[in-house]
Amino acid sequence: MIDMKLKWCIPSKGRSDYIKGKTLALLEKHSINKKDIYIFVEKDELSIYKDALSEYQIVEGAKGISKQRETISEYFPRNEFIVSIDDDVSEIYEHGNPVTNLLYICHDIFNHLIANNMTLAGCNPCQNTFFAKKTITTDLKFCCGAFKCFINKPELERRDYELVEDYENTLKHYCYSGGILRFNYITLKVNYNSAKGGLKGIRTLDKKLYEVKKFTEQYSNYCKAKKEGMEVALYKNPKREIIKSLWIGLYLNQLSELALMSWLRLDYEIHLYVEKLNLPKYMEKYMDLGQLKILDCNTILEYNGGEICPYSDIFRYKLLLKGATWCDMDLVLIRRLPNDSIIISSEHTFQSGAFKSAKTYTPNIGVLRFPPAHPCIESTIKKIENKLSTSTGTDNMVIFKKFVNKFLGEHVSPAEHYCPVPFWQTKELYYSDNYLIKYGVNTPNNKHILDNCYGVHMWNNITYNKHNIIFNKSHINSLYSMIYNIVYN
């Protein structure tokens, strides 16, 4: 068993007196050190809580439970062991009986997380112990926010929802580590509705209906709405969405490994088309799990050993003609792709100087999603094949852009979604934590990119051929280093 220092965190609102007889009394009964108990409250309640609970760590949080839980994650270092417990939990049961040693139970939970290479563990959300099964499961089961243990990964603790934030958090951890550790024999005594304070003020029927509808549409592969649209039902064994890509070469380079791992971490099934490939040893487990499939590129388009760029263009469009989601092998995903039927990524254009463009961004091929037999793809293939003897990668891109503008101009995503850092700042991706305004484009800072963008195009050719980046000498706070830590650590 691994010993570890736990942080006990309680989000609270309007309950500086009530919390004493509930969660704090529970923790005191189990001799949890008060110096390790952190109570996160809104700014205007700081003095109230500090006066009432001076023995505890009172931390300024944020408004709303979603932002409050984000604040908890941001307050502590990455990979910290955090026990999150709401302020209205008065007892924790194990097999129907009050736990006798909560500290031991939580240490055991974290050791199970480490052993299973997972990041989130929870309990049975049902308060009726009759429904508590004597099992520990690792499939997709709901992890309620009232009591959970997690290994801190700030990107997994960011939330877009308020009333279904615990479902969102459950899915993010599930996608990242491939499972949720749930102790189905652990239950709670908790008062969700009758006490003052808490979330009652924001829980409205219309807002709940709206969030459930939006959430279940966004994560349709993982859940559905139930009880007339008021609740979320998770699928026990969800079917993964598929990302397809191409790699020509015997070995992946460091950027392609990073991109591939970022997709796997987000729980996509990957169909990687290759001619010959020696896969890194650590990725073989994903093949064993069926999440990574290595396929012969010649089944789509015969490769004769010629130039890669023209071949990859035709290959990409032939894949898309059948209906697919495509990502380039230097496109690192930060969060799951939107649930749109068509996706076309883009990149920044020069907004000053001799090559200034009237458009702020232009389509590119980093991320593409098309339904089967779309006329944009059909026209692109036909035009390229008619010019095949003279076409180059640049010519092919011009052709694709022409038909995008003709058929799908309104579907082109802003550059910030998938290509927030323009190609002329490739070096800064690795060697800096700051971007100066250049060619009239103001690149957002790294925190904004990680909080808001879907992915980052890492400019493979420029990285290797122009700048010859030395990865192990990258700036500790560069975007590359931060993404690397998210994907691998």
C-alpha positions, 0 to 999 in steps of 0.5 A, spaced: 500 500 500 502 506 498 502 512 503 500 519 501 498 525 504 491 527 502 487 534 502 480 534 504 476 539 500 469 542 502 465 547 497 461 551 501 455 556 500 451 560 506 453 554 511 458 556 516 454 554 522 450 548 518 457 545 516 459 544 523 454 539 525 455 535 518 461 534 514 466 537 519 463 533 525 464 527 520 471 529 519 473 530 526 470 524 528 475 520 524 481 525 527 482 528 520 487 533 521 484 540 521 490 543 517 489 538 511 481 540 511 480 546 506 473 549 505 472 553 499 467 559 499 465 565 495 469 571 496 463 575 500 463 569 505 470 569 506 470 573 513 464 569 515 467 563 514 474 565 517 470 567 524 466 561 524 471 556 523 478 559 524 481 552 525 480 550 518 483 552 511 478 557 508 480 559 501 477 564 496 473 560 491 468 562 485 461 563 484 457 557 482 459 549 484 462 548 477 467 554 478 468 552 485 470 545 483 475 548 478 478 552 483 479 546 488 483 543 482 487 549 480 489 551 488 493 544 488 499 541 484 497 536 479 497 529 481 495 531 488 491 526 492 484 530 493 478 528 497 472 532 495 466 532 500 460 536 500 458 540 506 452 536 507 454 529 508 453 527 515 455 520 515 459 515 510 457 507 510 460 501 508 456 495 507 450 499 510 454 500 517 458 507 518 465 507 516 470 506 522 476 509 519 475 514 514 482 515 513 484 508 511 478 507 507 480 513 503 488 511 502 485 504 500 481 508 494 487 512 492 491 505 492 486 502 488 486 508 483 494 507 482 493 500 481 488 501 476 491 507 472 485 511 474 484 518 476 477 518 479 473 514 484 466 515 487 461 511 491 454 509 490 449 515 489 443 511 492 442 513 499 438 506 500 443 501 502 438 496 500 441 497 493 448 497 495 452 492 491 458 488 494 462 490 488 468 495 486 467 496 478 471 500 473 466 501 467 462 507 466 458 509 472 456 515 475 460 518 480 456 523 484 460 530 487 458 529 494 464 524 496 469 522 491 477 521 491 481 524 485 488 524 482 488 532 480 488 533 473 486 540 472 484 539 465 479 534 467 476 538 473 474 544 468 466 544 467 462 547 462 455 545 466 452 547 472 447 542 474 450 536 470 457 538 472 458 531 476 456 527 470 461 531 465 466 530 470 465 523 470 465 522 463 472 526 462 475 522 467 472 516 464 475 518 457 482 520 460 483 513 464 478 508 461 474 507 467 471 510 473 473 506 480 466 506 483 465 502 490 458 500 490 458 498 497 460 505 500 453 510 501 452 517 504 447 520 508 447 527 505 441 532 505 441 535 498 434 539 498 432 541 505 438 545 508 439 552 507 444 555 502 448 550 497 445 549 490 437 550 491 437 557 488 440 555 481 436 549 480 430 550 476 426 546 472 428 550 465 435 550 466 435 542 468 432 541 462 436 545 458 443 542 461 440 535 460 438 536 453 445 539 451 449 535 455 446 528 452 447 531 445 454 533 446 456 526 449 451 522 445 455 516 445 456 516 452 449 517 455 441 519 453 436 523 457 431 519 461 425 521 466 422 526 461 429 529 460 430 531 467 436 526 468 442 523 465 443 515 464 450 513 462 451 507 457 455 502 461 459 500 455 459 506 450 461 505 443 467 510 441 467 515 436 472 513 431 478 518 428 482 516 422 489 518 420 495 516 416 502 515 417 508 513 412 514 511 415 517 506 419 517 510 426 512 515 429 516 521 431 515 525 437 509 529 435 505 524 432 506 520 438 503 526 442 498 527 437 496 519 437 496 519 445 492 525 446 486 522 441 487 515 445 486 519 452 480 522 450 477 515 449 477 515 441 478 509 437 483 510 432 484 507 425 491 509 423 493 507 416 500 505 415 504 502 410 509 499 415 510 501 422 514 499 428 509 501 434 512 504 440 511 498 445 507 502 450 502 503 445 501 496 444 496 495 450 491 500 446 491 495 440 490 489 445 484 493 448 481 494 441 482 502 441 488 503 436 487 499 430 493 499 425 490 498 418 493 497 411 493 504 407 493 500 400 486 498 402 484 505 401 489 507 395 495 504 393 502 507 395 508 506 390 513 510 394 512 517 391 512 523 394 508 523 401 504 530 400 500 528 394 499 521 396 496 523 403 491 528 400 488 523 395 488 518 401 485 523 406 479 525 401 478 518 399 477 516 406 472 522 407 468 520 401 466 514 405 464 519 411 469 519 417 473 524 422 480 525 420 485 528 424 492 530 422 498 526 425 501 533 428 494 535 431 494 534 438 487 534 441 485 538 448 478 536 449 473 532 445 471 534 438 464 538 438 458 533 435 457 537 429 456 533 422 461 537 418 468 540 421 473 544 417 479 547 421 482 553 419 489 557 420 490 564 421 492 569 415 497 575 415 493 581 418 499 586 416 504 586 411 505 585 404 501 579 404 495 581 408 489 577 407 482 580 407 480 574 411 482 573 418 483 565 417 483 560 411 481 553 411 486 547 412 486 540 413 488 539 420 481 536 423 476 534 418 469 531 418 464 529 413 458 525 412 458 520 406 459 522 399 459 529 400 459 534 394 465 538 396 469 532 397 467 528 391 468 535 387 475 535 390 477 528 388 475 529 381 479 535 380 485 533 383 485 526 379 484 530 373 490 534 374 494 529 378 500 529 373 502 536 375 498 537 382 502 538 388 500 539 395 499 546 395 495 545 388 491 540 392 490 545 398 487 550 393 483 546 390 480 543 396 479 551 399 475 552 392 470 547 394 469 549 401 468 556 399 463 553 394 459 548 398 461 549 406 464 556 407 459 557 413 462 551 416 469 553 417 471 553 424 475 559 427 482 558 427 482 559 435 479 552 435 484 547 432 490 552 430 491 557 435 498 558 434 500 560 427 505 557 423 510 563 424 510 562 431 512 555 431 518 556 435 515 559 441 510 553 441 516 550 444 521 555 447 517 560 450 511 562 454 509 568 451 507 570 444 508 577 441 503 580 436 506 578 429 503 580 422 497 583 426 495 576 429 494 576 437 496 569 439 492 567 446 496 565 452 497 558 454 492 558 459 486 561 454 488 555 449 488 550 454 481 552 457 478 554 450 481 550 444 479 544 442 486 542 439 493 545 437 496 544 430 503 543 432 506 544 425 510 538 424 514 540 418 516 547 421 518 544 427 523 538 424 525 541 418 526 549 419 527 549 427 530 542 428 526 543 435 530 539 441 524 537 445 527 535 451 530 543 452 523 546 451 521 551 456 518 548 462 511 553 461 511 552 453 505 550 450 508 544 448 511 542 455 504 543 458 500 539 453 505 533 454 504 533 461 497 533 460 497 527 455 503 523 459 502 525 466 
